[in-house]
Amino acid sequence: MGWRRFSSYFLRIGIGVIIFLGVPMIRGEEPRVKWVKLHRVENGEKRNTGGNEALEYEHRYWDYGAVTEKEIRERRGDVLVFIWKNEGTPLDGEARFSYRQERTGDQVKVVRFPIERAKGLQRTVVRVVGDDYFQGGALRSWLFEIRDVEGKTLLRKKSFIW
C-alpha cells in the first residue's frame, strides 16, 4: 500500500509540472514565428549529382532562363531557402541574413529582406551568386533572423560554426 501512495504522489507532481509548462501555450505567449525548414543548394561549377535525376533537375531549376555563359555564371553560387511560418497576426519587419565566405576571413556581410503583412507559411530565398560567390568563395557560416518593426528578434537560425 505504501508503494502505491508513493507512486501516486509522484504521478500528481508529474501532471502538475506538465500543466505548469503548458501554461504559456494556453495563454498565447508562445512565439508566433516558427522555424520549418532549410534547403541548401550548392550550385557551383562542380556538380556531383552522382547520376541522380532529381539532383540534376534541381540544378537546372536554379539555372532556368540562363542562356549565355555570362548568365549561367551569374547564377553559380550558394542558394539557401529558409521556410518559416507566422501563426499570429500579420508580421511587418525584416528577414536578415548575415554570412561569412571562404576568402573574406572574418568579414561579415549582411542582406536584408523587407517583410510586409506576412502570415502563414513563408519562404525567404537567399542567393550568394555571381561575382560575390567567385570573389568571396563559398559560404562558411551564416545567421538568419526574423525581426519585427521594433527590431525584436522573433526567430534566429544559424549554421553550426557561426
BAVO-366077 format. One record per atom (N, C-alpha, C): atom name; residue number from 0; x, y, z; residue in three letters. Coordinates in steps of 0.1 Angstrom, whole numbers, always signed. Example, Ala and Ser with C-alpha at 12.3 -4.5 7.8 and 13.67 -1.06 7.14 Angstrom:
<pts>
  at    i      x      y      z   aa
   N    0   +132    -57    +78  ALA
  CA    0   +123    -45    +78  ALA
   C    0   +132    -33    +78  ALA
   N    1   +128    -22    +71  SER
  CA    1   +137    -11    +71  SER
   C    1   +129     +0    +79  SER
</pts>
This chain:
<pts>
  at    i      x      y      z   aa
   N    0     +8    -12     +0  MET
  CA    0     +0     +0     +0  MET
   C    0     +9    +13     +0  MET
   N    1    +20    +12     +7  GLY
  CA    1    +29    +24     +7  GLY
   C    1    +34    +28     -6  GLY
   N    2    +38    +17    -14  TRP
  CA    2    +43    +20    -28  TRP
   C    2    +33    +27    -37  TRP
   N    3    +21    +23    -36  ARG
  CA    3    +10    +29    -44  ARG
   C    3     +9    +44    -41  ARG
   N    4     +9    +47    -28  ARG
  CA    4     +8    +61    -24  ARG
   C    4    +19    +69    -29  ARG
   N    5    +31    +63    -28  PHE
  CA    5    +44    +70    -32  PHE
   C    5    +43    +72    -47  PHE
   N    6    +39    +62    -55  SER
  CA    6    +39    +64    -70  SER
   C    6    +28    +74    -74  SER
   N    7    +16    +73    -67  SER
  CA    7     +5    +83    -69  SER
   C    7    +10    +97    -67  SER
   N    8    +17    +99    -56  TYR
  CA    8    +22   +112    -53  TYR
   C    8    +31   +118    -64  TYR
   N    9    +40   +110    -69  PHE
  CA    9    +49   +114    -80  PHE
   C    9    +42   +116    -93  PHE
   N   10    +31   +108    -95  LEU
  CA   10    +23   +110   -107  LEU
   C   10    +16   +123   -107  LEU
   N   11    +11   +127    -95  ARG
  CA   11     +4   +140    -94  ARG
   C   11    +14   +152    -96  ARG
   N   12    +26   +150    -91  ILE
  CA   12    +37   +160    -93  ILE
   C   12    +40   +161   -108  ILE
   N   13    +41   +150   -115  GLY
  CA   13    +44   +150   -129  GLY
   C   13    +33   +157   -137  GLY
   N   14    +21   +154   -134  ILE
  CA   14    +10   +160   -141  ILE
   C   14    +10   +175   -138  ILE
   N   15    +13   +179   -126  GLY
  CA   15    +14   +193   -122  GLY
   C   15    +25   +201   -130  GLY
   N   16    +36   +194   -132  VAL
  CA   16    +47   +200   -140  VAL
   C   16    +43   +202   -155  VAL
   N   17    +36   +192   -160  ILE
  CA   17    +32   +192   -174  ILE
   C   17    +22   +204   -176  ILE
   N   18    +12   +205   -166  ILE
  CA   18     +3   +216   -167  ILE
   C   18    +10   +230   -166  ILE
   N   19    +19   +231   -156  PHE
  CA   19    +27   +243   -154  PHE
   C   19    +35   +247   -167  PHE
   N   20    +41   +237   -173  LEU
  CA   20    +49   +240   -185  LEU
   C   20    +40   +243   -197  LEU
   N   21    +28   +238   -197  GLY
  CA   21    +19   +241   -208  GLY
   C   21    +12   +254   -207  GLY
   N   22    +12   +261   -195  VAL
  CA   22     +5   +274   -193  VAL
   C   22     +9   +284   -204  VAL
   N   23    +22   +286   -207  PRO
  CA   23    +25   +297   -217  PRO
   C   23    +18   +295   -230  PRO
   N   24    +16   +282   -234  MET
  CA   24     +9   +279   -247  MET
   C   24     -6   +283   -246  MET
   N   25    -11   +280   -234  ILE
  CA   25    -26   +283   -232  ILE
   C   25    -28   +298   -232  ILE
   N   26    -19   +305   -226  ARG
  CA   26    -20   +320   -226  ARG
   C   26    -17   +327   -239  ARG
   N   27    -12   +320   -248  GLY
  CA   27     -8   +326   -261  GLY
   C   27     +5   +333   -261  GLY
   N   28    +14   +330   -252  GLU
  CA   28    +27   +337   -251  GLU
   C   28    +38   +331   -259  GLU
   N   29    +35   +320   -266  GLU
  CA   29    +45   +313   -274  GLU
   C   29    +48   +322   -286  GLU
   N   30    +60   +321   -291  PRO
  CA   30    +64   +329   -303  PRO
   C   30    +55   +326   -315  PRO
   N   31    +51   +336   -322  ARG
  CA   31    +42   +334   -333  ARG
   C   31    +50   +330   -346  ARG
   N   32    +63   +332   -346  VAL
  CA   32    +71   +329   -358  VAL
   C   32    +78   +316   -354  VAL
   N   33    +77   +306   -363  LYS
  CA   33    +83   +293   -360  LYS
   C   33    +91   +288   -372  LYS
   N   34   +102   +281   -369  TRP
  CA   34   +111   +276   -379  TRP
   C   34   +104   +263   -385  TRP
   N   35   +106   +262   -399  VAL
  CA   35   +101   +250   -405  VAL
   C   35   +112   +242   -411  VAL
   N   36   +119   +248   -421  LYS
  CA   36   +130   +240   -428  LYS
   C   36   +140   +249   -435  LYS
   N   37   +152   +243   -437  LEU
  CA   37   +162   +250   -445  LEU
   C   37   +165   +241   -457  LEU
   N   38   +166   +246   -469  HIS
  CA   38   +170   +238   -480  HIS
   C   38   +182   +246   -486  HIS
   N   39   +194   +239   -488  ARG
  CA   39   +206   +245   -493  ARG
   C   39   +210   +238   -506  ARG
   N   40   +213   +246   -516  VAL
  CA   40   +218   +241   -529  VAL
   C   40   +231   +248   -532  VAL
   N   41   +241   +239   -534  GLU
  CA   41   +254   +244   -538  GLU
   C   41   +255   +243   -553  GLU
   N   42   +252   +254   -559  ASN
  CA   42   +251   +255   -574  ASN
   C   42   +264   +260   -580  ASN
   N   43   +275   +254   -577  GLY
  CA   43   +288   +258   -582  GLY
   C   43   +292   +252   -595  GLY
   N   44   +304   +254   -599  GLU
  CA   44   +309   +249   -611  GLU
   C   44   +310   +233   -611  GLU
   N   45   +314   +228   -600  LYS
  CA   45   +315   +213   -598  LYS
   C   45   +302   +208   -593  LYS
   N   46   +295   +200   -601  ARG
  CA   46   +282   +194   -597  ARG
   C   46   +284   +179   -596  ARG
   N   47   +284   +174   -584  ASN
  CA   47   +284   +160   -582  ASN
   C   47   +270   +155   -579  ASN
   N   48   +263   +151   -589  THR
  CA   48   +249   +146   -587  THR
   C   48   +249   +131   -586  THR
   N   49   +260   +125   -590  GLY
  CA   49   +260   +110   -589  GLY
   C   49   +250   +103   -598  GLY
   N   50   +246   +110   -609  GLY
  CA   50   +236   +105   -618  GLY
   C   50   +222   +105   -613  GLY
   N   51   +220   +112   -602  ASN
  CA   51   +206   +113   -596  ASN
   C   51   +198   +123   -604  ASN
   N   52   +188   +119   -610  GLU
  CA   52   +180   +128   -619  GLU
   C   52   +173   +139   -611  GLU
   N   53   +170   +137   -599  ALA
  CA   53   +163   +147   -590  ALA
   C   53   +173   +158   -587  ALA
   N   54   +186   +155   -584  LEU
  CA   54   +196   +165   -582  LEU
   C   54   +200   +173   -594  LEU
   N   55   +200   +166   -606  GLU
  CA   55   +203   +172   -618  GLU
   C   55   +192   +182   -622  GLU
   N   56   +179   +178   -619  TYR
  CA   56   +168   +187   -622  TYR
   C   56   +169   +200   -613  TYR
   N   57   +173   +198   -600  GLU
  CA   57   +173   +209   -591  GLU
   C   57   +183   +220   -596  GLU
   N   58   +195   +215   -601  HIS
  CA   58   +205   +225   -606  HIS
   C   58   +199   +232   -619  HIS
   N   59   +192   +224   -627  ARG
  CA   59   +186   +231   -639  ARG
   C   59   +175   +241   -635  ARG
   N   60   +168   +238   -624  TYR
  CA   60   +158   +247   -619  TYR
   C   60   +163   +260   -615  TYR
   N   61   +174   +260   -608  TRP
  CA   61   +180   +273   -603  TRP
   C   61   +187   +280   -615  TRP
   N   62   +191   +273   -625  ASP
  CA   62   +197   +279   -637  ASP
   C   62   +187   +283   -648  ASP
   N   63   +174   +281   -645  TYR
  CA   63   +164   +282   -656  TYR
   C   63   +164   +297   -661  TYR
   N   64   +164   +298   -674  GLY
  CA   64   +163   +311   -681  GLY
   C   64   +177   +316   -685  GLY
   N   65   +188   +310   -679  ALA
  CA   65   +201   +314   -683  ALA
   C   65   +205   +308   -696  ALA
   N   66   +208   +316   -706  VAL
  CA   66   +212   +312   -719  VAL
   C   66   +226   +313   -722  VAL
   N   67   +232   +325   -720  THR
  CA   67   +246   +327   -723  THR
   C   67   +255   +322   -712  THR
   N   68   +268   +321   -715  GLU
  CA   68   +277   +318   -704  GLU
   C   68   +278   +328   -693  GLU
   N   69   +276   +340   -697  LYS
  CA   69   +276   +351   -686  LYS
   C   69   +264   +349   -677  LYS
   N   70   +252   +346   -682  GLU
  CA   70   +240   +344   -674  GLU
   C   70   +242   +332   -665  GLU
   N   71   +247   +322   -671  ILE
  CA   71   +250   +309   -663  ILE
   C   71   +259   +312   -651  ILE
   N   72   +270   +320   -654  ARG
  CA   72   +280   +323   -644  ARG
   C   72   +274   +331   -633  ARG
   N   73   +264   +340   -636  GLU
  CA   73   +258   +349   -627  GLU
   C   73   +249   +341   -617  GLU
   N   74   +245   +329   -621  ARG
  CA   74   +237   +321   -612  ARG
   C   74   +244   +310   -604  ARG
   N   75   +257   +309   -606  ARG
  CA   75   +265   +300   -599  ARG
   C   75   +267   +305   -585  ARG
   N   76   +267   +296   -575  GLY
  CA   76   +269   +300   -561  GLY
   C   76   +261   +292   -551  GLY
   N   77   +259   +298   -540  ASP
  CA   77   +251   +291   -529  ASP
   C   77   +237   +297   -529  ASP
   N   78   +227   +288   -528  VAL
  CA   78   +213   +292   -526  VAL
   C   78   +208   +286   -514  VAL
   N   79   +202   +294   -505  LEU
  CA   79   +195   +289   -493  LEU
   C   79   +181   +293   -493  LEU
   N   80   +172   +283   -490  VAL
  CA   80   +158   +286   -490  VAL
   C   80   +154   +284   -475  VAL
   N   81   +150   +295   -468  PHE
  CA   81   +145   +294   -454  PHE
   C   81   +130   +294   -455  PHE
   N   82   +124   +283   -449  ILE
  CA   82   +110   +282   -448  ILE
   C   82   +106   +284   -433  ILE
   N   83    +97   +293   -431  TRP
  CA   83    +92   +296   -417  TRP
   C   83    +77   +300   -418  TRP
   N   84    +71   +300   -406  LYS
  CA   84    +57   +304   -406  LYS
   C   84    +53   +313   -395  LYS
   N   85    +43   +321   -398  ASN
  CA   85    +38   +330   -388  ASN
   C   85    +24   +326   -385  ASN
   N   86    +21   +322   -373  GLU
  CA   86     +8   +317   -369  GLU
   C   86     +0   +328   -361  GLU
   N   87     +6   +340   -359  GLY
  CA   87     +0   +350   -352  GLY
   C   87     -6   +361   -362  GLY
   N   88     -7   +373   -357  THR
  CA   88    -11   +384   -365  THR
   C   88     -1   +387   -377  THR
   N   89     -6   +393   -388  PRO
  CA   89     +4   +396   -399  PRO
   C   89    +16   +403   -394  PRO
   N   90    +27   +400   -399  LEU
  CA   90    +40   +405   -394  LEU
   C   90    +46   +415   -404  LEU
   N   91    +50   +426   -399  ASP
  CA   91    +58   +436   -406  ASP
   C   91    +72   +436   -400  ASP
   N   92    +82   +436   -408  GLY
  CA   92    +96   +436   -403  GLY
   C   92   +106   +433   -413  GLY
   N   93   +116   +426   -410  GLU
  CA   93   +126   +422   -420  GLU
   C   93   +132   +408   -417  GLU
   N   94   +136   +402   -427  ALA
  CA   94   +145   +390   -426  ALA
   C   94   +159   +394   -428  ALA
   N   95   +168   +390   -420  ARG
  CA   95   +182   +395   -421  ARG
   C   95   +191   +382   -422  ARG
   N   96   +199   +382   -432  PHE
  CA   96   +209   +371   -434  PHE
   C   96   +223   +377   -433  PHE
   N   97   +230   +372   -424  SER
  CA   97   +244   +376   -422  SER
   C   97   +253   +364   -425  SER
   N   98   +264   +366   -432  TYR
  CA   98   +272   +355   -436  TYR
   C   98   +287   +358   -438  TYR
   N   99   +295   +347   -437  ARG
  CA   99   +310   +348   -440  ARG
   C   99   +313   +338   -451  ARG
   N  100   +323   +342   -459  GLN
  CA  100   +327   +333   -470  GLN
   C  100   +341   +328   -468  GLN
   N  101   +345   +319   -477  GLU
  CA  101   +358   +313   -476  GLU
   C  101   +370   +323   -476  GLU
   N  102   +369   +332   -486  ARG
  CA  102   +380   +341   -488  ARG
   C  102   +379   +354   -481  ARG
   N  103   +369   +357   -474  THR
  CA  103   +367   +370   -468  THR
   C  103   +371   +370   -453  THR
   N  104   +376   +359   -448  GLY
  CA  104   +380   +359   -434  GLY
   C  104   +369   +361   -424  GLY
   N  105   +371   +371   -415  ASP
  CA  105   +361   +374   -405  ASP
   C  105   +351   +385   -409  ASP
   N  106   +352   +390   -422  GLN
  CA  106   +343   +400   -427  GLN
   C  106   +329   +394   -427  GLN
   N  107   +319   +401   -422  VAL
  CA  107   +305   +397   -422  VAL
   C  107   +297   +406   -431  VAL
   N  108   +290   +399   -440  LYS
  CA  108   +282   +406   -450  LYS
   C  108   +267   +404   -445  LYS
   N  109   +259   +414   -448  VAL
  CA  109   +245   +414   -443  VAL
   C  109   +236   +417   -455  VAL
   N  110   +225   +409   -456  VAL
  CA  110   +215   +411   -466  VAL
   C  110   +202   +412   -459  VAL
   N  111   +194   +422   -462  ARG
  CA  111   +181   +424   -456  ARG
   C  111   +169   +423   -466  ARG
   N  112   +159   +416   -461  PHE
  CA  112   +147   +414   -470  PHE
   C  112   +135   +420   -462  PHE
   N  113   +128   +430   -468  PRO
  CA  113   +116   +435   -461  PRO
   C  113   +105   +425   -460  PRO
   N  114    +97   +425   -449  ILE
  CA  114    +86   +416   -447  ILE
   C  114    +74   +425   -445  ILE
   N  115    +63   +423   -453  GLU
  CA  115    +51   +431   -451  GLU
   C  115    +39   +422   -450  GLU
   N  116    +32   +423   -439  ARG
  CA  116    +20   +415   -437  ARG
   C  116    +21   +400   -439  ARG
   N  117    +32   +395   -434  ALA
  CA  117    +34   +380   -436  ALA
   C  117    +26   +372   -426  ALA
   N  118    +19   +362   -432  LYS
  CA  118    +10   +354   -423  LYS
   C  118    +11   +340   -430  LYS
   N  119    +11   +329   -422  GLY
  CA  119    +11   +316   -427  GLY
   C  119    +26   +312   -431  GLY
   N  120    +26   +302   -440  LEU
  CA  120    +39   +297   -445  LEU
   C  120    +46   +307   -454  LEU
   N  121    +59   +310   -451  GLN
  CA  121    +67   +319   -458  GLN
   C  121    +80   +313   -463  GLN
   N  122    +85   +319   -474  ARG
  CA  122    +98   +313   -480  ARG
   C  122   +107   +325   -483  ARG
   N  123   +119   +325   -477  THR
  CA  123   +129   +335   -480  THR
   C  123   +140   +329   -487  THR
   N  124   +143   +333   -499  VAL
  CA  124   +154   +327   -507  VAL
   C  124   +166   +337   -507  VAL
   N  125   +177   +331   -503  VAL
  CA  125   +189   +339   -502  VAL
   C  125   +199   +333   -513  VAL
   N  126   +205   +342   -521  ARG
  CA  126   +214   +338   -531  ARG
   C  126   +227   +345   -529  ARG
   N  127   +238   +337   -528  VAL
  CA  127   +251   +343   -528  VAL
   C  127   +257   +338   -541  VAL
   N  128   +256   +345   -552  VAL
  CA  128   +259   +341   -565  VAL
   C  128   +267   +351   -573  VAL
   N  129   +271   +347   -585  GLY
  CA  129   +278   +356   -594  GLY
   C  129   +291   +361   -588  GLY
   N  130   +294   +373   -590  ASP
  CA  130   +307   +379   -586  ASP
   C  130   +310   +378   -571  ASP
   N  131   +299   +379   -563  ASP
  CA  131   +301   +378   -549  ASP
   C  131   +306   +364   -545  ASP
   N  132   +301   +354   -552  TYR
  CA  132   +305   +340   -550  TYR
   C  132   +319   +337   -555  TYR
   N  133   +322   +342   -567  PHE
  CA  133   +335   +339   -573  PHE
   C  133   +346   +347   -566  PHE
   N  134   +343   +359   -561  GLN
  CA  134   +354   +367   -554  GLN
   C  134   +355   +363   -539  GLN
   N  135   +344   +360   -532  GLY
  CA  135   +344   +357   -518  GLY
   C  135   +345   +343   -515  GLY
   N  136   +341   +334   -524  GLY
  CA  136   +341   +320   -522  GLY
   C  136   +327   +315   -516  GLY
   N  137   +327   +302   -513  ALA
  CA  137   +315   +296   -508  ALA
   C  137   +312   +300   -494  ALA
   N  138   +299   +298   -490  LEU
  CA  138   +295   +302   -477  LEU
   C  138   +302   +293   -467  LEU
   N  139   +307   +298   -456  ARG
  CA  139   +312   +291   -445  ARG
   C  139   +304   +291   -432  ARG
   N  140   +298   +302   -429  SER
  CA  140   +289   +303   -418  SER
   C  140   +279   +314   -421  SER
   N  141   +267   +313   -414  TRP
  CA  141   +256   +322   -416  TRP
   C  141   +247   +323   -404  TRP
   N  142   +239   +334   -404  LEU
  CA  142   +229   +336   -394  LEU
   C  142   +217   +342   -400  LEU
   N  143   +205   +336   -398  PHE
  CA  143   +193   +341   -404  PHE
   C  143   +184   +345   -392  PHE
   N  144   +178   +357   -393  GLU
  CA  144   +169   +362   -383  GLU
   C  144   +157   +368   -389  GLU
   N  145   +146   +367   -382  ILE
  CA  145   +133   +374   -385  ILE
   C  145   +132   +385   -374  ILE
   N  146   +130   +397   -378  ARG
  CA  146   +128   +408   -368  ARG
   C  146   +116   +416   -371  ARG
   N  147   +109   +420   -360  ASP
  CA  147    +97   +429   -362  ASP
   C  147   +102   +443   -364  ASP
   N  148    +92   +452   -365  VAL
  CA  148    +95   +466   -369  VAL
   C  148   +103   +473   -358  VAL
   N  149   +101   +469   -345  GLU
  CA  149   +109   +475   -334  GLU
   C  149   +123   +469   -333  GLU
   N  150   +126   +459   -341  GLY
  CA  150   +140   +453   -341  GLY
   C  150   +141   +441   -332  GLY
   N  151   +130   +437   -326  LYS
  CA  151   +130   +425   -317  LYS
   C  151   +131   +412   -326  LYS
   N  152   +141   +404   -322  THR
  CA  152   +143   +391   -329  THR
   C  152   +132   +381   -325  THR
   N  153   +125   +376   -336  LEU
  CA  153   +114   +367   -333  LEU
   C  153   +119   +353   -337  LEU
   N  154   +128   +351   -346  LEU
  CA  154   +133   +338   -350  LEU
   C  154   +148   +340   -353  LEU
   N  155   +156   +330   -349  ARG
  CA  155   +170   +330   -351  ARG
   C  155   +175   +316   -354  ARG
   N  156   +181   +314   -366  LYS
  CA  156   +187   +302   -370  LYS
   C  156   +201   +304   -375  LYS
   N  157   +210   +296   -371  LYS
  CA  157   +224   +298   -375  LYS
   C  157   +231   +285   -379  LYS
   N  158   +242   +286   -387  SER
  CA  158   +250   +275   -390  SER
   C  158   +258   +270   -378  SER
   N  159   +263   +258   -379  PHE
  CA  159   +270   +252   -367  PHE
   C  159   +282   +261   -363  PHE
   N  160   +289   +267   -372  ILE
  CA  160   +302   +274   -368  ILE
   C  160   +300   +289   -367  ILE
   N  161   +287   +294   -367  TRP
  CA  161   +285   +308   -365  TRP
   C  161   +290   +312   -352  TRP
</pts>
